Amino acid sequence: MKKTKFTIEYPLKSASLNVLWSSISTPLGLAEWFANGVKVNDNEFSFTWEDNKQTAILIQSKPTVFVRFQWEEDVDSEYYFELKIAALELTGDLALVITDFAVSSEKDDLILLWNKQIEVLRRKTGI
């Protein structure tokens, strides 16, 4: 099925760049909010949620700016998910910009899932 790209921006007032970067780029940081467990072998990240396990390849990264992953089943496709730190122009606050792909019937559910995960990130980091 064809997936379409979407982007969601989450303003994070009083966020520290170092804390946010650690939260999106390290196994320990990702295990705090994104998954129950994260193991890394080179550029291969294994994420676990209760009884589910998925592997993503880190395909691109720019320190303190973004990480881009591609799920194992999406290898050899244009699909990926990206976590990007951006400064909001008016306030100077940081935002986390999520770029992901979904089939149209699953897009709303995936957005709800991202919303829930970002709430966990805010709670765990105090943002």
C-alpha atoms as a printed R data frame, in Angstrom:
    type eleno elety resid chain resno      x      y      z
1   ATOM     1    CA   MET     A     1  0.000  0.000  0.000
2   ATOM     2    CA   LYS     A     2  1.120  3.512 -0.738
3   ATOM     3    CA   LYS     A     3  2.016  5.641  2.261
4   ATOM     4    CA   THR     A     4  1.864  9.402  2.413
5   ATOM     5    CA   LYS     A     5  4.247 11.672  4.257
6   ATOM     6    CA   PHE     A     6  3.060 13.819  7.144
7   ATOM     7    CA   THR     A     7  4.731 16.165  9.612
8   ATOM     8    CA   ILE     A     8  3.718 17.127 13.149
9   ATOM     9    CA   GLU     A     9  5.349 19.916 15.165
10  ATOM    10    CA   TYR     A    10  5.383 19.751 18.959
11  ATOM    11    CA   PRO     A    11  6.478 22.978 20.696
12  ATOM    12    CA   LEU     A    12  8.479 22.174 23.829
13  ATOM    13    CA   LYS     A    13  8.743 25.218 26.053
14  ATOM    14    CA   SER     A    14 11.754 25.347 28.362
15  ATOM    15    CA   ALA     A    15 13.335 22.359 26.634
16  ATOM    16    CA   SER     A    16 17.083 21.956 26.903
17  ATOM    17    CA   LEU     A    17 18.783 21.147 23.597
18  ATOM    18    CA   ASN     A    18 21.065 18.600 25.286
19  ATOM    19    CA   VAL     A    19 18.198 16.817 27.060
20  ATOM    20    CA   LEU     A    20 16.063 16.765 23.915
21  ATOM    21    CA   TRP     A    21 18.939 15.519 21.749
22  ATOM    22    CA   SER     A    22 19.720 12.764 24.242
23  ATOM    23    CA   SER     A    23 16.028 11.803 24.303
24  ATOM    24    CA   ILE     A    24 15.823 11.272 20.542
25  ATOM    25    CA   SER     A    25 19.273  9.943 19.725
26  ATOM    26    CA   THR     A    26 20.395  7.567 22.474
27  ATOM    27    CA   PRO     A    27 19.064  4.133 23.436
28  ATOM    28    CA   LEU     A    28 18.534  5.254 27.040
29  ATOM    29    CA   GLY     A    29 16.724  8.415 25.939
30  ATOM    30    CA   LEU     A    30 14.481  6.580 23.466
31  ATOM    31    CA   ALA     A    31 13.667  3.922 26.079
32  ATOM    32    CA   GLU     A    32 12.354  6.686 28.361
33  ATOM    33    CA   TRP     A    33  9.515  7.705 26.030
34  ATOM    34    CA   PHE     A    34  9.489  5.989 22.649
35  ATOM    35    CA   ALA     A    35  9.738  2.295 23.511
36  ATOM    36    CA   ASN     A    36  9.958  0.071 26.566
37  ATOM    37    CA   GLY     A    37 13.410 -1.093 25.545
38  ATOM    38    CA   VAL     A    38 16.033 -0.141 22.974
39  ATOM    39    CA   LYS     A    39 19.141 -2.065 21.945
40  ATOM    40    CA   VAL     A    40 21.648 -0.826 19.407
41  ATOM    41    CA   ASN     A    41 24.055 -2.771 17.227
42  ATOM    42    CA   ASP     A    42 25.987 -0.400 14.930
43  ATOM    43    CA   ASN     A    43 23.202  1.535 13.173
44  ATOM    44    CA   GLU     A    44 20.471 -1.031 13.903
45  ATOM    45    CA   PHE     A    45 18.035 -0.093 16.682
46  ATOM    46    CA   SER     A    46 15.813 -2.823 18.136
47  ATOM    47    CA   PHE     A    47 12.742 -1.343 19.806
48  ATOM    48    CA   THR     A    48 10.507 -3.381 22.100
49  ATOM    49    CA   TRP     A    49  6.993 -2.647 23.336
50  ATOM    50    CA   GLU     A    50  5.693 -5.342 25.676
51  ATOM    51    CA   ASP     A    51  5.573 -8.413 23.382
52  ATOM    52    CA   ASN     A    52  6.330 -6.544 20.144
53  ATOM    53    CA   LYS     A    53  9.754 -5.963 18.673
54  ATOM    54    CA   GLN     A    54 10.661 -3.878 15.636
55  ATOM    55    CA   THR     A    55 13.999 -3.023 14.130
56  ATOM    56    CA   ALA     A    56 14.869  0.283 12.543
57  ATOM    57    CA   ILE     A    57 18.025  1.340 10.756
58  ATOM    58    CA   LEU     A    58 19.529  4.718 11.569
59  ATOM    59    CA   ILE     A    59 19.913  6.045  8.029
60  ATOM    60    CA   GLN     A    60 20.947  9.616  8.748
61  ATOM    61    CA   SER     A    61 21.805 11.820 11.689
62  ATOM    62    CA   LYS     A    62 23.097 15.329 12.311
63  ATOM    63    CA   PRO     A    63 24.138 15.940 15.929
64  ATOM    64    CA   THR     A    64 21.740 18.183 17.886
65  ATOM    65    CA   VAL     A    65 19.520 18.525 14.789
66  ATOM    66    CA   PHE     A    66 17.843 15.280 13.668
67  ATOM    67    CA   VAL     A    67 17.828 11.486 13.503
68  ATOM    68    CA   ARG     A    68 16.197  9.586 10.655
69  ATOM    69    CA   PHE     A    69 15.254  5.932 10.925
70  ATOM    70    CA   GLN     A    70 13.823  3.436  8.500
71  ATOM    71    CA   TRP     A    71 11.849  0.447  9.696
72  ATOM    72    CA   GLU     A    72 13.304 -2.843  8.544
73  ATOM    73    CA   GLU     A    73 10.201 -3.600  6.445
74  ATOM    74    CA   ASP     A    74 10.592 -0.256  4.639
75  ATOM    75    CA   VAL     A    75 14.176 -0.836  3.493
76  ATOM    76    CA   ASP     A    76 14.525 -0.132 -0.230
77  ATOM    77    CA   SER     A    77 11.601  2.307 -0.090
78  ATOM    78    CA   GLU     A    78 11.292  6.063  0.368
79  ATOM    79    CA   TYR     A    79  9.608  5.631  3.786
80  ATOM    80    CA   TYR     A    80 11.263  6.691  7.042
81  ATOM    81    CA   PHE     A    81 10.534  8.467 10.300
82  ATOM    82    CA   GLU     A    82 12.479 11.474 11.480
83  ATOM    83    CA   LEU     A    83 12.818 13.258 14.804
84  ATOM    84    CA   LYS     A    84 14.078 16.797 14.272
85  ATOM    85    CA   ILE     A    85 14.830 19.567 16.755
86  ATOM    86    CA   ALA     A    86 13.858 23.014 15.487
87  ATOM    87    CA   ALA     A    87 13.905 26.484 17.017
88  ATOM    88    CA   LEU     A    88 10.604 28.316 16.796
89  ATOM    89    CA   GLU     A    89 11.123 31.615 15.033
90  ATOM    90    CA   LEU     A    90  8.946 33.859 17.195
91  ATOM    91    CA   THR     A    91  9.734 32.551 20.663
92  ATOM    92    CA   GLY     A    92 13.108 30.867 20.295
93  ATOM    93    CA   ASP     A    93 11.666 27.827 22.085
94  ATOM    94    CA   LEU     A    94 12.517 24.392 20.780
95  ATOM    95    CA   ALA     A    95 10.110 22.108 18.982
96  ATOM    96    CA   LEU     A    96 10.281 18.460 18.063
97  ATOM    97    CA   VAL     A    97  9.219 17.952 14.463
98  ATOM    98    CA   ILE     A    98  8.124 14.436 13.570
99  ATOM    99    CA   THR     A    99  8.068 13.311  9.953
100 ATOM   100    CA   ASP     A   100  6.507  9.922  9.263
101 ATOM   101    CA   PHE     A   101  4.656  7.985  6.585
102 ATOM   102    CA   ALA     A   102  1.332  6.155  6.845
103 ATOM   103    CA   VAL     A   103 -1.334  4.600  4.673
104 ATOM   104    CA   SER     A   104 -4.385  6.870  4.685
105 ATOM   105    CA   SER     A   105 -6.504  4.492  6.784
106 ATOM   106    CA   GLU     A   106 -3.866  4.449  9.575
107 ATOM   107    CA   LYS     A   107 -2.714  8.079  9.578
108 ATOM   108    CA   ASP     A   108 -5.068  9.316 12.326
109 ATOM   109    CA   ASP     A   109 -4.130  6.404 14.597
110 ATOM   110    CA   LEU     A   110 -0.438  7.048 14.005
111 ATOM   111    CA   ILE     A   111 -0.855 10.744 14.852
112 ATOM   112    CA   LEU     A   112 -2.634  9.774 18.087
113 ATOM   113    CA   LEU     A   113  0.234  7.424 18.899
114 ATOM   114    CA   TRP     A   114  2.797 10.195 18.323
115 ATOM   115    CA   ASN     A   115  0.721 12.560 20.498
116 ATOM   116    CA   LYS     A   116  0.740  9.985 23.301
117 ATOM   117    CA   GLN     A   117  4.482  9.368 22.990
118 ATOM   118    CA   ILE     A   118  5.256 13.091 23.056
119 ATOM   119    CA   GLU     A   119  3.173 13.437 26.237
120 ATOM   120    CA   VAL     A   120  5.359 10.713 27.781
121 ATOM   121    CA   LEU     A   121  8.473 12.583 26.609
122 ATOM   122    CA   ARG     A   122  7.217 15.800 28.210
123 ATOM   123    CA   ARG     A   123  6.410 14.040 31.472
124 ATOM   124    CA   LYS     A   124  9.697 12.110 31.686
125 ATOM   125    CA   THR     A   125 11.894 15.086 30.826
126 ATOM   126    CA   GLY     A   126  9.908 17.771 32.608
127 ATOM   127    CA   ILE     A   127  9.392 19.755 29.419
